[in-house]
Amino acid sequence: MNISSYPERELLKIASDFKKHLKDKFPAMKSSSSGMDQSFIYKFKALFYEVQAHHWEPDEDNVTYKYKLDLDALTEQIKNFFLVFRFHLQKAFPYDSELCERFGYVAMEKVKYNYPELRVFLENTVNLINEKRFFLKAANCPESNLEEIVNLTNQIIEVHDNLLKYVQKKEQKNRLYQNNMRELFKLMEIIHEAASKTLQNDPESLKHLTFPPKEYIH
């Protein structure tokens, strides 16, 4: 028997049925299974309610979507300042074409949809601004333009950090959910095996305390 044989929603329906009928038949079943100790019913119900209360959360949800919208909006804002920045970067360093290409508008366009790469790009840009501010100002690059790049970079980093924390927390919840589902299924297997051994003369109870044949799973 394998947990993957049953759709998740169907498995929870089966578990709910087990929960309703387990208590009445437990005294007859427990003698046939070493896994059915006095705390078995409590453990089964606790796991069932835990799984019911904390569903699997999809990769994309409204919160994730909102963070990404915010990042995209901030990226669109900062792009405008890179046009001016690249112009003055070329004026400040006319013989360093590689530097100008690495920190230009086109370079940013290539990474704007990859948030980790965008973040690295912007952090490197801020480092460059801090290192070369004297030369950029000598090339008449507006101080306000440099400050907008720094400020918007900090905002993007903050939103990206919040997104990463949210995703990490969601992944932890999903791992816990998967573990709980596996543990619940193990307990369901114990119930199924015990019922199969002891309830052959009680077909109605047997139906409610065993896994249905796969052809009846919908």
C-alpha positions in Angstrom: 0.0 0.0 0.0 1.4 3.4 -0.9 0.2 6.9 0.0 0.6 8.0 -3.6 -2.1 5.5 -4.6 -4.7 7.9 -3.1 -5.5 11.5 -4.1 -5.0 13.7 -1.1 -8.6 14.8 -0.8 -9.8 11.2 -1.0 -7.2 10.1 1.6 -8.6 12.7 4.1 -12.1 11.5 3.4 -11.1 8.0 4.2 -9.2 9.2 7.4 -12.4 11.1 8.4 -14.4 7.9 8.1 -11.8 6.0 10.1 -12.0 8.6 12.8 -15.8 8.3 13.1 -15.8 4.5 13.5 -12.5 3.8 15.2 -13.5 4.3 18.8 -16.4 1.8 18.8 -14.3 -1.0 17.2 -11.0 -0.2 18.9 -11.4 -2.7 21.7 -11.9 -5.6 19.2 -9.1 -4.4 17.0 -6.3 -3.5 19.3 -5.5 -7.1 20.4 -4.6 -7.9 16.8 -2.0 -5.1 16.4 1.0 -4.3 18.4 0.8 -0.7 17.1 -2.5 0.0 18.8 -1.6 1.1 22.3 -3.8 3.1 24.6 -2.8 6.4 23.1 -3.5 5.3 19.5 -6.9 7.0 19.1 -5.6 10.3 20.5 -2.5 10.2 18.2 -4.7 9.5 15.2 -7.2 12.2 15.9 -4.5 14.8 16.7 -2.7 14.1 13.4 -6.0 14.2 11.5 -6.9 17.6 12.9 -3.4 18.9 12.4 -3.5 18.0 8.7 -7.0 19.4 8.4 -6.0 22.7 10.0 -2.7 23.3 8.0 -3.2 22.6 4.3 -0.5 22.4 1.7 0.3 25.9 0.5 1.0 26.4 -3.2 4.2 28.0 -4.5 2.2 31.0 -5.9 -0.3 32.7 -3.6 -1.7 36.2 -3.1 1.1 37.2 -0.6 3.9 35.9 -3.0 2.2 37.6 -5.9 2.0 40.9 -4.0 5.7 40.8 -3.1 6.6 40.2 -6.7 4.3 43.1 -7.9 6.1 45.4 -5.4 9.5 44.2 -6.6 8.5 44.7 -10.3 7.2 48.2 -9.5 10.4 49.2 -7.7 12.5 47.8 -10.5 10.6 49.9 -13.1 11.3 52.9 -11.0 15.0 52.3 -10.6 15.4 51.5 -14.3 14.8 55.2 -15.2 17.7 56.3 -13.0 20.1 53.9 -14.7 19.7 55.7 -18.0 21.2 58.8 -16.4 23.7 56.8 -14.4 25.1 55.0 -17.4 25.5 58.3 -19.3 27.6 59.8 -16.5 29.5 56.6 -15.9 30.7 56.8 -19.5 31.6 60.4 -19.0 33.5 59.6 -15.8 35.3 56.5 -17.3 35.4 57.0 -21.1 38.1 54.4 -21.6 36.5 51.6 -19.5 33.8 50.2 -21.7 33.6 47.0 -19.7 32.7 48.9 -16.6 30.0 50.8 -18.4 28.5 47.7 -19.9 28.5 45.8 -16.5 26.5 48.6 -14.9 24.4 49.9 -17.7 20.7 49.9 -18.4 21.0 46.9 -20.8 22.8 44.8 -18.1 19.9 45.5 -15.7 17.3 44.6 -18.3 18.9 41.1 -18.5 18.4 40.4 -14.7 15.3 42.4 -13.8 13.1 39.2 -13.7 15.6 37.2 -11.7 15.3 38.7 -8.2 18.5 37.1 -6.7 20.6 38.2 -9.7 18.9 41.7 -9.7 19.8 42.1 -6.1 23.4 41.2 -6.6 23.5 43.6 -9.6 22.1 46.5 -7.6 24.3 45.8 -4.5 27.3 45.9 -6.8 26.0 49.1 -8.3 25.7 50.7 -4.9 29.2 49.6 -4.0 30.4 51.2 -7.2 28.6 54.4 -6.4 30.2 54.5 -3.0 33.7 53.8 -4.4 33.4 56.2 -7.4 31.1 58.9 -6.2 33.9 61.6 -6.5 34.5 60.7 -10.1 30.7 60.5 -10.9 30.1 63.9 -9.3 33.1 65.3 -11.3 31.3 64.1 -14.4 28.2 66.1 -13.3 26.1 63.1 -12.3 23.3 64.5 -10.1 23.6 63.5 -6.5 19.8 63.0 -6.4 20.2 60.3 -9.2 22.8 58.4 -7.2 20.7 58.6 -4.0 17.6 57.4 -5.8 19.5 54.3 -6.9 20.8 53.7 -3.4 17.3 54.2 -1.8 15.4 52.1 -4.3 18.1 49.4 -4.0 17.6 49.3 -0.2 13.8 49.1 -0.8 14.2 46.2 -3.3 16.5 44.4 -0.8 14.0 44.8 2.0 11.1 43.5 -0.1 13.2 40.6 -1.4 14.2 39.7 2.1 10.6 39.7 3.2 9.7 37.5 0.2 12.5 35.0 1.0 11.4 34.8 4.7 7.8 34.2 3.7 8.7 31.5 1.2 11.0 29.8 3.7 8.3 29.8 6.3 5.8 28.4 3.8 8.3 25.7 2.8 8.7 24.7 6.5 4.9 24.5 6.9 4.7 22.3 3.8 7.4 20.0 5.0 5.6 19.6 8.3 2.3 19.0 6.4 4.0 16.3 4.3 5.4 14.6 7.4 2.1 14.7 9.1 0.4 13.2 6.1 2.9 10.4 6.0 2.5 9.7 9.7 -1.3 9.8 9.4 -1.1 7.3 6.5 1.0 5.0 8.6 -1.7 5.0 11.3 -4.3 4.4 8.7 -2.4 1.4 7.5 -2.4 0.0 11.1 -6.1 0.5 11.3 -6.7 -1.1 7.9 -4.6 -4.2 8.8 -6.2 -4.6 12.2 -9.8 -4.2 10.8 -9.0 -6.7 8.0 -8.0 -9.3 10.6 -10.8 -8.8 13.2 -13.9 -7.4 11.4 -14.5 -10.1 8.7 -17.8 -10.9 10.3 -18.9 -7.2 10.4 -18.8 -6.1 6.8 -20.4 -2.7 7.5 -17.7 -1.7 10.0 -15.0 -3.3 7.8 -16.1 -1.0 5.0 -15.5 2.1 7.2 -12.2 1.0 8.7 -10.3 -0.2 5.6 -9.0 1.4 2.5 -11.5 1.1 -0.4 -10.4 -0.8 -3.5 -8.5 1.5 -5.9 -11.2 1.2 -8.5 -13.6 3.0 -6.2 -11.3 6.0 -5.6 -12.6 9.1 -7.4 
